[in-house]
Amino acid sequence: MLFNSIPFLIFFPIVTLLFYVIPHKYRWVLLLAASCFFYMFFVPKYILILLITILIDYIAGIYIEKTEGKRRKFFLIVSIISTCLVLVIFKYLGFFHQNMIALSHYFGFHYPDRIIHIILPIGLSFHTFQSLSYVIEVYRRNQKAEKHFGIYSLYVMFYPQLVTGPIERPQNLLRQLREVKIFQLDNLIRGFRLILFGLFVKMVIADNLAGYVDQIYENPSIFNSWSILIGLLFYSFQIYCDFFGYSTIALGCALTMGYSITNNFRTPYLSKNITEFWHRWHISLSSWFRDYVYFPMGGSRVKTMRWIFNIVVVFMLSGFWHGANWTFIFWGATFAFFYLIEYVCRKKISLQFTGNNLIHNILNGISIVKNFILVTMIWVFFRSVDAKHIKLMYASIYHNFNLQDNFTIDYKVWLFLALFIALDFILRKSRFDTWCGNQSFIVRWFIYALLLFLILACSSVNSFPFIYFQF
């Protein structure tokens, strides 16, 4: 079920109302049933895949908690391998198969050349990582094993963040699922603010940009270099607004019932370098890789060459997590390269202008613009379908300056984008629900009316699926 759909417009108020009407001891049943219904709205049979991963990690968590020594580690390894195997089969089997075919043709050995077509269940990568965080935290003794199968299932299936996250740690969400939630009007109001803002960001900004982005990436060779650069700019904001919009709606849906889930974004395009960008973009995923991959590999507490290896592995794994395609691996490797370059530059060049705010602000502004341009150019790897497409995109930017094209952009798109950028700058130190709540009564209601009007009147004619559904 899509957040920006009529069925959800019916589903959401009914579930929220029933949540407060029924007694606390039955709420987990309601939310679990609602979450299953929400997920089955896409492809019903794939609920069985989730059930398999839930059973594996639920049982593993109990055995990990009650055993010691090597047996404890054995159950952790079995859980991780079993859960990841489900992800590998549905997401990566076709990728490995195609690469084996290519290798067999290159080296001349026999490999069965048959088509493997398996549809990836929506959100499989997200709830796989959420399940893994649970068993790892139980193994580390940071979380007690959940004995209630229904509560644990709800932790994995919680509908607001089921499909595209944020990836919740058990210490945050499991604890809340057992708490008695009392109706608070402030939570309801703040939740609706977030939902309204998230729908605006997705339907007015991301979806209006999507059509132009698709034109550019479909055949870049026919467009002028400036048009392609505008397409790259639009994609940077499309993917941000698409994912940020979903995450904001998820926050709002959870908050209306009193649940607090992770903020996944903190104005990432105002970052001054790659390191800061990844502290602000898709926070739940970057912190997952930091805590469960980077730190166990030694983090930065190792020799320089090993640290470089750790950085490259984490970024490339992050890219591969996003998709079973070499373009995503290239995307992660490119981020790793520039992360390391920036690290070396900061070590070699240290500029400090204490007491001079003007120079400090100018340097910060230059750093933000530099980082945004760099990230925008790297997004080409993420959006392109293959390596040839990546090469074509960059070549078209370089060679097509004198080419004439008919790439026209509705002026309203620029106005919407300018409005979002202004709001993003305003919200650099606050969240929309908090910031809006601090405004006067008249200003608040003007904001509500403006956002609602823009959603109803200016949403894209075409409905585009959330980009991160594919992951």
C-alpha positions in Angstrom: 0.0 0.0 0.0 1.4 3.4 -1.0 1.3 6.3 1.5 0.2 8.6 -1.3 -2.9 6.5 -2.3 -6.6 6.5 -1.7 -6.5 3.1 0.1 -4.0 4.4 2.6 -6.2 7.5 3.1 -8.9 5.0 4.3 -6.5 2.6 6.1 -4.6 5.1 8.2 -7.5 6.8 10.1 -9.2 3.5 10.8 -6.1 1.8 12.2 -5.2 4.9 14.3 -8.8 5.2 15.7 -9.0 1.5 16.5 -5.6 1.7 18.2 -6.9 4.1 20.8 -10.3 2.5 21.1 -9.2 -1.1 22.0 -7.4 -2.1 25.2 -3.6 -2.0 25.3 -3.2 -5.8 25.6 -4.9 -6.2 22.1 -3.1 -3.4 20.3 -0.3 -5.6 19.1 -2.8 -7.8 17.4 -4.4 -4.8 15.6 -1.0 -3.4 14.5 0.3 -6.8 13.4 -2.8 -7.5 11.4 -2.8 -4.0 9.9 0.9 -4.3 9.0 0.3 -7.7 7.3 -2.6 -6.2 5.4 -0.5 -3.1 4.5 2.3 -5.3 3.1 0.0 -7.8 1.4 -1.5 -5.0 -0.6 1.5 -5.3 -2.9 2.1 -9.0 -3.5 0.2 -11.1 -0.9 2.3 -14.3 -1.2 5.5 -12.5 -0.2 4.3 -12.2 3.3 5.5 -15.8 3.6 9.1 -14.6 3.0 8.8 -12.2 5.9 7.4 -15.0 8.1 10.5 -17.2 7.3 13.0 -14.5 8.4 10.9 -13.7 11.4 10.8 -17.3 12.6 14.6 -17.7 12.0 15.6 -14.7 14.1 12.9 -15.1 16.8 14.1 -18.7 17.5 17.8 -17.7 17.2 17.4 -14.8 19.6 16.0 -17.1 22.3 18.8 -19.7 21.8 21.5 -17.0 21.7 20.3 -15.6 25.0 20.2 -18.9 26.9 23.5 -20.3 25.7 27.2 -19.4 26.3 30.5 -19.6 24.6 30.9 -21.2 21.1 27.2 -22.4 21.0 26.1 -18.8 21.5 28.3 -17.7 18.5 27.1 -20.7 16.5 23.4 -19.7 16.8 24.3 -16.1 15.8 26.2 -17.3 12.7 23.3 -19.6 11.8 20.8 -16.8 12.2 22.9 -14.3 10.1 23.6 -16.8 7.3 20.0 -18.0 7.2 18.5 -14.5 7.1 21.0 -13.3 4.5 20.5 -16.4 2.4 16.8 -15.4 1.9 18.0 -11.9 0.8 20.7 -13.4 -1.5 18.2 -15.8 -3.2 15.6 -13.1 -4.0 17.9 -10.1 -4.6 21.3 -11.3 -5.8 20.9 -14.8 -7.3 20.1 -13.3 -10.8 23.1 -10.9 -10.5 25.5 -13.8 -9.7 24.0 -15.9 -12.4 24.4 -13.2 -15.1 28.0 -12.6 -14.1 28.8 -16.3 -14.2 27.4 -16.4 -17.7 29.6 -13.5 -18.7 32.6 -15.1 -17.2 31.9 -18.5 -18.9 31.7 -16.7 -22.3 34.9 -14.8 -21.6 37.0 -17.8 -20.4 35.3 -20.4 -22.5 34.0 -22.8 -19.9 30.5 -24.3 -19.7 27.9 -22.7 -17.5 24.1 -23.3 -17.9 22.8 -20.2 -19.8 19.3 -20.0 -18.7 17.1 -17.1 -17.5 16.6 -16.8 -13.8 13.7 -14.4 -13.0 12.8 -13.9 -9.3 10.7 -10.9 -8.2 12.3 -9.1 -5.3 9.8 -8.7 -2.4 9.3 -5.0 -1.6 11.4 -3.8 1.4 13.3 -7.1 1.8 16.6 -5.4 2.4 15.2 -3.2 5.0 13.6 -5.8 7.2 16.5 -8.2 6.7 18.8 -5.6 8.3 16.3 -4.9 11.1 16.1 -8.6 11.9 19.9 -8.8 11.9 20.3 -5.9 14.2 18.0 -7.7 16.7 20.0 -11.0 16.9 23.3 -9.0 17.0 22.1 -6.9 19.9 20.9 -10.0 21.7 24.3 -11.6 21.2 26.0 -8.4 22.5 23.7 -8.5 25.6 22.4 -5.1 24.7 18.9 -6.5 24.2 16.9 -9.3 25.9 15.5 -11.9 23.6 11.8 -11.2 22.9 9.7 -14.2 24.0 6.4 -12.9 22.7 6.3 -14.0 19.1 3.6 -11.5 18.2 5.5 -8.6 19.6 8.7 -9.6 17.8 6.8 -10.1 14.5 5.4 -6.6 15.0 8.9 -5.2 15.5 9.9 -6.5 12.1 6.5 -5.8 10.4 5.5 -2.4 12.0 3.7 -0.8 9.0 5.0 2.8 9.1 8.6 1.7 8.5 8.0 -1.7 7.0 8.8 -1.1 3.4 11.6 1.5 3.3 12.7 2.0 6.9 14.0 3.6 8.9 15.9 0.5 10.1 15.0 0.4 13.8 17.1 -1.0 16.5 15.3 -3.3 19.0 16.3 -1.1 22.0 14.2 1.7 20.5 11.1 0.0 18.9 10.7 -3.2 20.9 10.6 -1.3 24.1 7.9 1.0 22.8 5.7 -1.8 21.5 5.2 -2.9 25.1 4.5 0.5 26.5 1.0 1.7 27.2 0.3 4.5 24.8 -2.1 7.1 26.1 -3.9 9.4 23.6 -2.1 12.8 23.5 -3.5 15.5 21.2 0.0 16.9 20.8 1.2 13.6 19.3 -1.7 13.5 16.9 -1.2 17.1 15.7 2.5 16.7 15.3 2.0 13.4 13.5 -0.5 15.0 11.0 2.0 17.9 10.4 4.7 15.4 9.5 2.4 13.4 7.2 1.2 16.6 5.4 4.8 17.8 5.0 5.9 14.4 3.8 3.2 14.2 1.2 4.1 17.6 -0.1 7.8 16.7 -0.4 7.0 13.5 -2.3 4.0 14.4 -4.4 4.8 18.1 -5.2 8.6 18.1 -5.3 9.8 14.6 -6.1 7.1 13.6 -8.5 7.2 16.8 -10.5 11.0 16.4 -10.9 10.7 12.7 -11.8 9.3 13.3 -15.3 12.2 15.6 -16.3 14.8 13.2 -14.8 13.4 10.2 -16.7 13.6 12.2 -20.0 17.3 13.0 -19.5 18.3 9.5 -18.4 16.3 7.8 -21.1 18.4 9.2 -23.9 21.0 11.8 -22.7 22.7 12.0 -26.1 19.9 14.1 -27.6 20.0 16.8 -24.9 22.2 19.8 -24.5 24.9 19.6 -21.8 23.1 22.3 -19.8 19.8 20.3 -19.9 21.7 17.2 -18.7 23.2 19.2 -15.8 19.7 20.4 -14.9 18.6 16.7 -15.0 21.3 15.8 -12.6 20.3 18.6 -10.3 16.7 17.5 -10.4 17.6 13.9 -9.7 19.6 15.0 -6.6 16.4 16.6 -5.2 14.1 13.9 -6.6 15.8 11.0 -4.7 16.2 13.1 -1.6 12.6 14.3 -1.6 11.2 10.9 -2.5 13.0 9.1 0.4 12.8 12.0 2.8 9.1 12.3 2.1 8.5 8.6 2.8 10.5 8.8 6.0 8.7 11.9 7.2 5.3 10.2 6.5 6.5 7.1 8.4 7.5 9.3 11.4 4.1 11.0 11.4 2.1 7.7 11.2 4.1 6.3 14.1 3.8 9.5 16.1 0.0 9.7 15.9 0.0 6.4 17.9 2.7 7.7 20.3 5.7 5.8 18.8 9.0 7.6 18.1 11.1 6.2 15.3 14.5 7.3 13.9 14.9 10.5 12.0 16.5 9.3 8.7 17.6 12.7 7.3 19.1 15.9 8.7 19.4 18.3 5.8 22.1 16.2 4.0 22.7 18.7 1.2 23.9 21.3 3.7 26.9 19.0 4.5 30.4 20.4 4.0 32.0 17.1 3.2 31.3 13.4 2.4 31.8 12.3 6.0 29.1 14.8 7.2 26.9 13.9 4.3 26.8 10.2 5.4 26.0 11.4 9.0 23.0 13.2 7.6 21.7 10.9 4.8 19.9 7.7 5.4 21.1 7.8 9.0 19.6 4.4 10.0 21.5 2.6 7.2 24.8 4.4 7.6 24.8 3.9 11.4 23.9 0.2 10.8 27.0 -0.3 8.6 29.1 1.6 11.1 28.0 -0.4 14.2 27.7 -3.9 12.6 30.4 -3.9 9.9 32.9 -1.0 10.3 33.5 -1.2 14.0 33.7 -5.0 14.1 36.3 -4.8 11.3 38.4 -2.6 13.6 37.1 0.8 12.5 39.8 3.4 12.6 41.7 1.7 15.4 43.9 -0.2 12.9 46.9 0.5 10.7 46.3 2.9 7.8 46.1 0.4 5.0 43.6 -1.8 7.0 41.6 1.4 7.7 41.4 2.2 4.0 40.3 -1.3 3.3 37.6 -1.0 6.0 36.3 2.2 4.4 36.2 0.8 0.9 34.5 -2.4 2.0 31.8 -0.6 3.9 31.0 1.8 1.1 30.9 -0.9 -1.5 28.7 -3.1 0.7 26.4 -0.2 1.2 26.3 0.2 -2.6 25.6 -3.5 -3.1 22.9 -3.4 -0.5 21.0 -0.9 -2.6 20.9 -3.1 -5.7 22.2 -6.2 -7.5 24.0 -4.2 -10.1 27.6 -3.2 -10.7 26.5 0.5 -10.9 25.6 0.4 -7.2 29.0 -1.1 -6.4 30.7 1.6 -8.5 28.6 4.2 -6.7 29.8 3.0 -3.3 33.4 2.7 -4.5 33.3 6.3 -5.8 32.0 7.6 -2.5 34.9 5.7 -0.8 37.4 7.2 -3.1 36.3 10.8 -2.5 35.9 10.1 1.3 39.6 9.1 1.4 40.6 12.0 -0.8 38.9 14.5 1.5 40.4 12.8 4.6 43.9 13.3 3.1 43.2 16.9 2.2 42.0 17.7 5.7 45.2 16.1 7.1 47.4 18.1 4.8 45.5 21.4 4.7 44.2 22.9 7.9 42.6 26.3 7.6 41.4 28.1 10.7 40.0 31.6 10.8 39.2 32.1 14.4 37.4 35.4 15.2 36.5 36.1 11.5 32.9 35.0 11.1 32.6 36.4 7.5 35.5 34.3 6.2 34.3 31.3 8.2 30.8 31.5 6.7 32.1 32.0 3.2 34.3 28.9 3.5 31.4 26.9 4.8 29.2 28.1 1.9 31.9 27.1 -0.6 32.3 23.7 1.1 28.5 23.0 1.0 28.3 23.9 -2.7 31.4 21.8 -3.5 30.0 18.8 -1.7 26.5 19.2 -3.3 28.1 19.2 -6.8 30.2 16.2 -5.9 27.3 14.2 -4.6 25.1 15.2 -7.5 27.8 13.9 -10.0 28.1 10.6 -8.0 24.3 10.1 -8.2 24.8 9.3 -11.9 26.2 5.9 -10.9 23.1 5.3 -8.8 20.6 6.3 -11.4 22.2 4.7 -14.5 21.2 1.2 -15.6 24.7 0.0 -16.5 28.3 1.0 -17.0 27.7 2.0 -20.6 24.9 4.3 -19.5 27.2 5.9 -16.9 29.8 6.6 -19.6 27.1 8.0 -22.0 25.9 10.4 -19.3 29.3 11.8 -18.5 30.3 11.9 -22.2 27.0 13.8 -23.1 27.7 16.4 -20.4 31.2 17.0 -22.0 30.3 16.9 -25.7 26.8 18.3 -26.0 27.3 22.0 -25.2 26.5 23.1 -28.8 23.6 20.7 -29.3 20.2 22.2 -29.7 17.3 20.5 -27.8 13.7 21.2 -26.8 14.0 20.5 -23.1 11.5 22.8 -21.5 10.7 23.1 -17.8 7.5 24.4 -16.3 8.4 27.5 -14.2 6.3 26.1 -11.4 8.8 23.3 -10.9 11.5 25.9 -10.2 9.2 27.6 -7.7 8.4 24.4 -5.9 12.1 23.5 -5.8 13.0 27.0 -4.4 10.3 26.6 -1.7 11.7 23.2 -0.6 15.3 24.5 -0.5 14.2 27.4 1.6 12.3 25.0 4.0 15.2 22.6 4.1 17.5 25.5 5.1 15.0 26.6 7.8 14.8 23.0 9.1 18.6 22.5 9.4 18.3 22.6 13.2 14.8 21.4 13.8 12.2 19.0 12.5 9.1 20.2 10.6 6.6 19.3 13.3 8.6 21.1 16.0 9.4 24.2 13.9 5.8 24.5 12.7 4.5 24.2 16.3 6.6 27.2 17.3 4.9 29.5 14.8 1.9 31.7 15.6 -1.6 30.3 15.1 -2.1 32.3 11.9 1.3 31.2 10.4 0.7 27.6 11.3 -2.7 27.5 9.6 -1.4 29.3 6.6 1.3 26.7 6.2 -1.3 23.9 6.5 -3.5 25.5 3.9 -0.6 26.1 1.5 0.8 22.6 1.8 -2.7 21.1 1.3 -3.4 23.3 -1.7 -0.1 22.4 -3.3 -0.7 18.7 -2.8 -4.2 18.9 -4.3 -3.6 21.3 -7.1 0.1 20.8 -8.0 0.9 17.1 -7.6 2.3 15.5 -10.6 -0.2 14.1 -13.1 1.8 10.9 -13.1 2.1 8.8 -9.9 5.7 7.6 -9.4 6.5 4.8 -7.0 8.8 5.5 -4.1 12.4 5.0 -5.4 13.5 3.0 -2.4 10.8 0.4 -2.9 13.2 -1.4 -5.2 15.6 -2.0 -2.3 
